[in-house]
């Protein structure tokens, strides 16, 4: 495989993985509302960062214990939460308000 073919293959693989994560985040946002970035805060008054951090910790714990739920991709979920965390950081940096 040439370097150009290898790069093309990497880009194709990257686009496939990113599209999967994007589709998952869009589907979850639709199903749960914007609960990760704009939680309704009925019981918990924690910030979006704190709530995302708890979800990230839960996913990391599940990975460390080797406990995946059926039909769930813990790694993809974890990547999704990191992306949501980054989105929140970017919004804060831009002074984004709901």
mmCIF file of the C-alpha atoms, coordinates in Angstrom:
data_MODEL
# 
_entry.id   MODEL 
# 
loop_
_atom_site.group_PDB 
_atom_site.id 
_atom_site.type_symbol 
_atom_site.label_atom_id 
_atom_site.label_alt_id 
_atom_site.label_comp_id 
_atom_site.label_asym_id 
_atom_site.label_entity_id 
_atom_site.label_seq_id 
_atom_site.pdbx_PDB_ins_code 
_atom_site.Cartn_x 
_atom_site.Cartn_y 
_atom_site.Cartn_z 
_atom_site.occupancy 
_atom_site.B_iso_or_equiv 
_atom_site.pdbx_formal_charge 
_atom_site.auth_seq_id 
_atom_site.auth_comp_id 
_atom_site.auth_asym_id 
_atom_site.auth_atom_id 
_atom_site.pdbx_PDB_model_num 
ATOM 1  C CA . UNK A 1 1  ? 0.000   0.000  0.000  1.00 0.00 ? 1  UNK A CA 1 
ATOM 2  C CA . UNK A 1 2  ? 1.397   3.394  -0.948 1.00 0.00 ? 2  UNK A CA 1 
ATOM 3  C CA . UNK A 1 3  ? 1.494   6.313  1.476  1.00 0.00 ? 3  UNK A CA 1 
ATOM 4  C CA . UNK A 1 4  ? -1.281  8.016  -0.502 1.00 0.00 ? 4  UNK A CA 1 
ATOM 5  C CA . UNK A 1 5  ? -3.465  4.895  -0.302 1.00 0.00 ? 5  UNK A CA 1 
ATOM 6  C CA . UNK A 1 6  ? -2.716  4.547  3.401  1.00 0.00 ? 6  UNK A CA 1 
ATOM 7  C CA . UNK A 1 7  ? -3.652  8.187  4.009  1.00 0.00 ? 7  UNK A CA 1 
ATOM 8  C CA . UNK A 1 8  ? -6.850  7.756  1.991  1.00 0.00 ? 8  UNK A CA 1 
ATOM 9  C CA . UNK A 1 9  ? -7.696  4.634  3.966  1.00 0.00 ? 9  UNK A CA 1 
ATOM 10 C CA . UNK A 1 10 ? -7.063  6.465  7.247  1.00 0.00 ? 10 UNK A CA 1 
ATOM 11 C CA . UNK A 1 11 ? -9.269  9.364  6.186  1.00 0.00 ? 11 UNK A CA 1 
ATOM 12 C CA . UNK A 1 12 ? -12.045 6.992  5.138  1.00 0.00 ? 12 UNK A CA 1 
ATOM 13 C CA . UNK A 1 13 ? -11.791 5.099  8.448  1.00 0.00 ? 13 UNK A CA 1 
ATOM 14 C CA . UNK A 1 14 ? -11.742 8.362  10.405 1.00 0.00 ? 14 UNK A CA 1 
ATOM 15 C CA . UNK A 1 15 ? -14.808 9.673  8.588  1.00 0.00 ? 15 UNK A CA 1 
ATOM 16 C CA . UNK A 1 16 ? -16.664 6.425  9.271  1.00 0.00 ? 16 UNK A CA 1 
ATOM 17 C CA . UNK A 1 17 ? -15.917 6.498  13.014 1.00 0.00 ? 17 UNK A CA 1 
ATOM 18 C CA . UNK A 1 18 ? -16.708 10.209 13.333 1.00 0.00 ? 18 UNK A CA 1 
ATOM 19 C CA . UNK A 1 19 ? -19.974 9.747  11.428 1.00 0.00 ? 19 UNK A CA 1 
ATOM 20 C CA . UNK A 1 20 ? -20.975 6.937  13.814 1.00 0.00 ? 20 UNK A CA 1 
ATOM 21 C CA . UNK A 1 21 ? -20.293 9.139  16.840 1.00 0.00 ? 21 UNK A CA 1 
ATOM 22 C CA . UNK A 1 22 ? -22.072 12.092 15.223 1.00 0.00 ? 22 UNK A CA 1 
ATOM 23 C CA . UNK A 1 23 ? -25.137 9.954  14.438 1.00 0.00 ? 23 UNK A CA 1 
ATOM 24 C CA . UNK A 1 24 ? -25.192 8.579  17.993 1.00 0.00 ? 24 UNK A CA 1 
ATOM 25 C CA . UNK A 1 25 ? -24.995 12.071 19.533 1.00 0.00 ? 25 UNK A CA 1 
ATOM 26 C CA . UNK A 1 26 ? -27.753 13.380 17.274 1.00 0.00 ? 26 UNK A CA 1 
ATOM 27 C CA . UNK A 1 27 ? -29.985 10.391 18.051 1.00 0.00 ? 27 UNK A CA 1 
ATOM 28 C CA . UNK A 1 28 ? -29.414 10.701 21.811 1.00 0.00 ? 28 UNK A CA 1 
ATOM 29 C CA . UNK A 1 29 ? -29.979 14.455 21.692 1.00 0.00 ? 29 UNK A CA 1 
ATOM 30 C CA . UNK A 1 30 ? -33.265 13.828 19.917 1.00 0.00 ? 30 UNK A CA 1 
ATOM 31 C CA . UNK A 1 31 ? -34.285 11.088 22.365 1.00 0.00 ? 31 UNK A CA 1 
ATOM 32 C CA . UNK A 1 32 ? -33.239 12.846 25.580 1.00 0.00 ? 32 UNK A CA 1 
ATOM 33 C CA . UNK A 1 33 ? -33.514 16.465 24.583 1.00 0.00 ? 33 UNK A CA 1 
ATOM 34 C CA . UNK A 1 34 ? -30.411 18.542 25.113 1.00 0.00 ? 34 UNK A CA 1 
ATOM 35 C CA . UNK A 1 35 ? -29.983 17.012 28.576 1.00 0.00 ? 35 UNK A CA 1 
ATOM 36 C CA . UNK A 1 36 ? -26.192 16.805 28.444 1.00 0.00 ? 36 UNK A CA 1 
ATOM 37 C CA . UNK A 1 37 ? -25.589 20.476 27.674 1.00 0.00 ? 37 UNK A CA 1 
ATOM 38 C CA . UNK A 1 38 ? -28.817 21.921 29.056 1.00 0.00 ? 38 UNK A CA 1 
ATOM 39 C CA . UNK A 1 39 ? -30.022 19.605 31.850 1.00 0.00 ? 39 UNK A CA 1 
ATOM 40 C CA . UNK A 1 40 ? -33.422 20.287 33.388 1.00 0.00 ? 40 UNK A CA 1 
ATOM 41 C CA . UNK A 1 41 ? -31.944 20.099 36.922 1.00 0.00 ? 41 UNK A CA 1 
ATOM 42 C CA . UNK A 1 42 ? -34.906 18.698 38.814 1.00 0.00 ? 42 UNK A CA 1 
ATOM 43 C CA . UNK A 1 43 ? -32.872 16.763 41.378 1.00 0.00 ? 43 UNK A CA 1 
ATOM 44 C CA . UNK A 1 44 ? -29.263 17.608 40.572 1.00 0.00 ? 44 UNK A CA 1 
ATOM 45 C CA . UNK A 1 45 ? -28.107 21.197 40.496 1.00 0.00 ? 45 UNK A CA 1 
ATOM 46 C CA . UNK A 1 46 ? -24.659 20.212 39.217 1.00 0.00 ? 46 UNK A CA 1 
ATOM 47 C CA . UNK A 1 47 ? -23.197 22.046 36.248 1.00 0.00 ? 47 UNK A CA 1 
ATOM 48 C CA . UNK A 1 48 ? -23.109 20.518 32.779 1.00 0.00 ? 48 UNK A CA 1 
ATOM 49 C CA . UNK A 1 49 ? -19.388 19.883 33.295 1.00 0.00 ? 49 UNK A CA 1 
ATOM 50 C CA . UNK A 1 50 ? -19.978 18.013 36.528 1.00 0.00 ? 50 UNK A CA 1 
ATOM 51 C CA . UNK A 1 51 ? -22.792 15.938 35.055 1.00 0.00 ? 51 UNK A CA 1 
ATOM 52 C CA . UNK A 1 52 ? -20.700 15.083 31.987 1.00 0.00 ? 52 UNK A CA 1 
ATOM 53 C CA . UNK A 1 53 ? -17.742 14.240 34.247 1.00 0.00 ? 53 UNK A CA 1 
ATOM 54 C CA . UNK A 1 54 ? -19.910 11.785 36.199 1.00 0.00 ? 54 UNK A CA 1 
ATOM 55 C CA . UNK A 1 55 ? -21.050 10.127 32.968 1.00 0.00 ? 55 UNK A CA 1 
ATOM 56 C CA . UNK A 1 56 ? -17.439 9.938  31.761 1.00 0.00 ? 56 UNK A CA 1 
ATOM 57 C CA . UNK A 1 57 ? -16.376 8.388  35.082 1.00 0.00 ? 57 UNK A CA 1 
ATOM 58 C CA . UNK A 1 58 ? -19.195 5.828  34.801 1.00 0.00 ? 58 UNK A CA 1 
ATOM 59 C CA . UNK A 1 59 ? -18.086 4.836  31.298 1.00 0.00 ? 59 UNK A CA 1 
ATOM 60 C CA . UNK A 1 60 ? -14.415 4.604  32.349 1.00 0.00 ? 60 UNK A CA 1 
ATOM 61 C CA . UNK A 1 61 ? -15.410 2.456  35.324 1.00 0.00 ? 61 UNK A CA 1 
ATOM 62 C CA . UNK A 1 62 ? -17.384 0.156  33.051 1.00 0.00 ? 62 UNK A CA 1 
ATOM 63 C CA . UNK A 1 63 ? -14.396 -0.171 30.695 1.00 0.00 ? 63 UNK A CA 1 
ATOM 64 C CA . UNK A 1 64 ? -12.015 -0.883 33.592 1.00 0.00 ? 64 UNK A CA 1 
ATOM 65 C CA . UNK A 1 65 ? -14.312 -3.624 34.895 1.00 0.00 ? 65 UNK A CA 1 
ATOM 66 C CA . UNK A 1 66 ? -14.899 -5.031 31.420 1.00 0.00 ? 66 UNK A CA 1 
ATOM 67 C CA . UNK A 1 67 ? -18.660 -4.687 31.783 1.00 0.00 ? 67 UNK A CA 1 
ATOM 68 C CA . UNK A 1 68 ? -20.416 -3.707 28.591 1.00 0.00 ? 68 UNK A CA 1 
ATOM 69 C CA . UNK A 1 69 ? -24.172 -3.706 28.363 1.00 0.00 ? 69 UNK A CA 1 
ATOM 70 C CA . UNK A 1 70 ? -25.702 -5.634 25.503 1.00 0.00 ? 70 UNK A CA 1 
ATOM 71 C CA . UNK A 1 71 ? -26.215 -3.492 22.387 1.00 0.00 ? 71 UNK A CA 1 
ATOM 72 C CA . UNK A 1 72 ? -24.126 -0.658 23.862 1.00 0.00 ? 72 UNK A CA 1 
ATOM 73 C CA . UNK A 1 73 ? -20.735 0.506  22.681 1.00 0.00 ? 73 UNK A CA 1 
ATOM 74 C CA . UNK A 1 74 ? -19.121 1.980  25.790 1.00 0.00 ? 74 UNK A CA 1 
ATOM 75 C CA . UNK A 1 75 ? -16.100 3.343  23.897 1.00 0.00 ? 75 UNK A CA 1 
ATOM 76 C CA . UNK A 1 76 ? -18.325 5.215  21.431 1.00 0.00 ? 76 UNK A CA 1 
ATOM 77 C CA . UNK A 1 77 ? -20.428 6.555  24.313 1.00 0.00 ? 77 UNK A CA 1 
ATOM 78 C CA . UNK A 1 78 ? -17.273 7.717  26.079 1.00 0.00 ? 78 UNK A CA 1 
ATOM 79 C CA . UNK A 1 79 ? -16.017 9.497  22.968 1.00 0.00 ? 79 UNK A CA 1 
ATOM 80 C CA . UNK A 1 80 ? -19.425 11.113 22.627 1.00 0.00 ? 80 UNK A CA 1 
ATOM 81 C CA . UNK A 1 81 ? -19.283 12.443 26.187 1.00 0.00 ? 81 UNK A CA 1 
ATOM 82 C CA . UNK A 1 82 ? -15.814 13.870 25.578 1.00 0.00 ? 82 UNK A CA 1 
ATOM 83 C CA . UNK A 1 83 ? -17.151 15.620 22.473 1.00 0.00 ? 83 UNK A CA 1 
ATOM 84 C CA . UNK A 1 84 ? -20.080 17.032 24.462 1.00 0.00 ? 84 UNK A CA 1 
ATOM 85 C CA . UNK A 1 85 ? -17.609 18.253 27.092 1.00 0.00 ? 85 UNK A CA 1 
ATOM 86 C CA . UNK A 1 86 ? -15.590 19.969 24.354 1.00 0.00 ? 86 UNK A CA 1 
ATOM 87 C CA . UNK A 1 87 ? -18.745 21.551 22.905 1.00 0.00 ? 87 UNK A CA 1 
ATOM 88 C CA . UNK A 1 88 ? -19.602 22.959 26.340 1.00 0.00 ? 88 UNK A CA 1 
ATOM 89 C CA . UNK A 1 89 ? -16.054 24.330 26.727 1.00 0.00 ? 89 UNK A CA 1 
ATOM 90 C CA . UNK A 1 90 ? -16.267 25.979 23.297 1.00 0.00 ? 90 UNK A CA 1 
ATOM 91 C CA . UNK A 1 91 ? -19.650 27.498 24.147 1.00 0.00 ? 91 UNK A CA 1 
ATOM 92 C CA . UNK A 1 92 ? -18.316 28.884 27.405 1.00 0.00 ? 92 UNK A CA 1 
ATOM 93 C CA . UNK A 1 93 ? -15.285 30.361 25.629 1.00 0.00 ? 93 UNK A CA 1 
ATOM 94 C CA . UNK A 1 94 ? -17.622 32.110 23.190 1.00 0.00 ? 94 UNK A CA 1 
ATOM 95 C CA . UNK A 1 95 ? -19.903 33.305 25.979 1.00 0.00 ? 95 UNK A CA 1 
ATOM 96 C CA . UNK A 1 96 ? -22.787 31.202 24.626 1.00 0.00 ? 96 UNK A CA 1 
ATOM 97 C CA . UNK A 1 97 ? -25.976 31.552 26.681 1.00 0.00 ? 97 UNK A CA 1 
ATOM 98 C CA . UNK A 1 98 ? -29.182 29.542 26.302 1.00 0.00 ? 98 UNK A CA 1 
# 
